[in-house]
């Protein structure tokens, strides 16, 4: 106070005299010396007034904001911020501040006048903007409605309308000027680009705006929107699908967002519109007039919108409604055999999409009664077709079972066990009609998924599959038969001792799979089955080794992963998980293994080529072949085939790829860091953890600001904090703490994000962890977090042992822990001098601990120790006296003369200078031996 007041008063004097630069200088000096939050707030407010006079409005606003952070009730600071914001053209923000000032002092005429002026300016600005936007909207409308306009001009006008719709002012003008009717007419255009522009304009109108969305749904009608989505053009179908997705989000989530201010009236619940939209999507399922891509889009929307987002939400009424109204319609698509004339048009992805939708609906059921009803409806549908005369009906039944086996497998297995079903499948495998064979072989492959089915098929179907593989003249049948054999041949998984076929058979099967995979003359569906075969065979380490050595096969697989065929995603993901050994393996306890051997029980064996050195080489080969770009493309796919399990596979592979520190830069450079961010929120629980751990590894060794540029760096914090739980391994805890330490050292904004995610209590908890590396990493993280005033206040608060822990850790044997604790102590005692007086009360050994830091062999520890000493001496004379009466005086005298590190000697000399200033020791005479009390 004695230093600060004169500086502040001098600043006030100069301000009143009109010397703004001089006043600014004194206020700034006073701020540097201020340790009081209240005084700092006043100084920031005064400095803001200087900046206003000097017309530096950005700095004026910043200083006023700092004053308000400390004291939100400071009306002078708020008024100054309003003035600065007004000059900066941020009229809405200025109006809010002026309004608050007027509320706090209703009789103040200055505030009233400013409020009136800002209101007029804001209205004028809005009017200018609206008239400008209105003119542009009208110009676009005129071009689009002019029949004599050139097609290129109309197309450009439609694109400009899209740009305008992305601004709130533009969207409102389009909507108010009856633009929805114009857009409705554009949807009927023969020009694909015009239709796409119309759909994208509607996206702009609906995004985050519930009232406009409800009006547009009612005006256009779901029938027209679904008709556009069901059209033949793939790009138009995807754009319409995106529009409907935005509409769903606006209706279901709009009430939860802060967008109510945009809506002029209290809106009714949008349940009627939602049910109408869902009804139309369900009705699209079996419609023959709907294109394959349109049907896939409808399935995709149902997958995203119907099941509950969280199992904690008790309401699954939408799922029950869809099952009641549309399960049979979905099963009609599932049972369609594209090669037969009857049935709606499908794409290569349709059956897989149906499997995902059926699985999602089944998983969303809450009770045995609901699941039994689902089973019953599926069984009735399959039985109805299987029991009808004619081969086509039986094929439809088998195809439906095949889709169910890939989706809710429990339901699929129940339908497969129906009387005569398995016999019909085996029988049809011998059919002379290719499409009949194809349906049966695929059903046989999917049926082999369960252990009991695998043993049944091994006994009854292996000979048949071998016969088809060797004798069929159709490659599409041969490749499917091959996959069936691959699946049965891999029944032992990674257990080297459990092989179904003779030595070398799996390698031969894999070689044929790779051959078909690289054969570009085969249709993509057949090549996809080749990857399916490799997904099973790569449980065998010999097959893994051969595959990674075959650069052509790897690149062919990666190209397919990037293609339009989404059904390949899981097969590619599974193959890569196997090749990288990124699956979870529970290693048995050695004693239990010995007991099992003694009891003559089976003990799983690891293949010699699954050793770490082999896995590492395989990872390098995959990186060289371009696996990262393939994974990045896979993660971007908008398809039901990109299931949570598939995302988990991608996350597992990424984690394996960043295991080696030297490979992390390559992964980041090829987009791996960005691709991992969605995986931490859209995957299985295991997948989220794996993705978070991969992010941690990248953040530890790469510059986070380069790896995650811009705002993306803030998205990394939450997944890292999610690793700080008891459910995660100590390694995951450790890597998370290391990564958070890196982030906390970058900026205050990042520290605030970490604090907001409630990481501080978790970090504190790990400071007590028994494992020394985890304990040290947590303390290092805290060392960076205490740069935030909010965290410092936790240590300032009375009645806790936080400070004591740091002092004790500064005396531990673990050097890494000592450095972290002493660094935190140095930071805290510098920023919060009042803590210095509390240190002697933490432990009776506090002085010994600090002296030990000064005597340490480590220069870093020595430096931290001398900084703590200096902070203590500057805080209180009594503390300085205690230190100078101990051996610290002698140690500091030696350190002050040391040439080993200048920063240490300077700090030590400052300690001695402070003691001289207090009069505790005498200044040595020229040529004297040293300091004496």
Secondary structure, 3 states (H helix, E strand, C coil): CCCHHHHHHHHHHHHHCCCHHHHHHHHHHHHHHCCCHHHHHHHHHHHHHHHHHCCCHHHHHHHHHHHHHHCCCCHHHHHHHHHHHHHCCCHHHHHHHHHHHHHHCCCCHHHHHHHHHHHHHHHHHHHHHHHHHHHHHHHHHHHHHCCCCCHHHHHHHHHHHHHHHCCHHHHHHHHHCCHHHHHHHHCCCCCHHHHHHHHHHHHHHHCCCHHHHHHHHHHHCHHHHHHHHCCCCHHHHHHHHHHHHHHHHHHHHHHHCCCHHHCCCCCCCCHHHHHHHHHHHHHHCCCCCCCHHHHHHHHHHHHHHCCCCCCCCCCCHHHHHHHHHHHHHHHHHHCCCCCCCCCCCCCCCHHHHHHHHHHHHHHCCCCHHHHHHHHHHHHHHHHHHHCCCCHHHHHHHHHHHHHHHHCCHHHHHHHHCCCCHHHHHHHHCCCCCHHHHHHHHHHHHHHCCCHHHHHHHHHHCHHHHHHHHHHCCCHHHHHHHHHHHHHHHCCCCCCCCCCCCCCCHHHHHHHHHHHHHCCCCCCHHHHHHHHHHHHHHCCCHHHHHHHHHCHHHHHHHHHHHCCCCHHHHHHHHHHHHHHHCCCCCCCCCHHHHHHHHHCCCCCCCCCHHHCHHHHHHHHHHHHHHCHHHHHHHHHHCCCCCCCHHHHHHHHHHHHHHCCCHHHHHHHHHCCHHHHHHHHCCCCCHHHHHHHHHHHHHHHHHCCHHHHCCCCHHHHHHHHHHHCCCCCCCHHHHHHHHHHHHHHHCCCHHHHHHHHHCCCHHHHHHHCCCCCHHHHHHHHHHHHHHCCCHHHHHHHHCCCCCHHHHHHHHCCCCCHHHHHHHHHHHHHHHHHCHHHHHHHCCCCCCHHHHHHHHHCCCCHHHHHHHHHHHHHHHHHCHHHHHHHHCCCHHHHHHHHHHCCCCHHHHHHHHHHHHHHHHHCCCCCCCCCCCCCCC
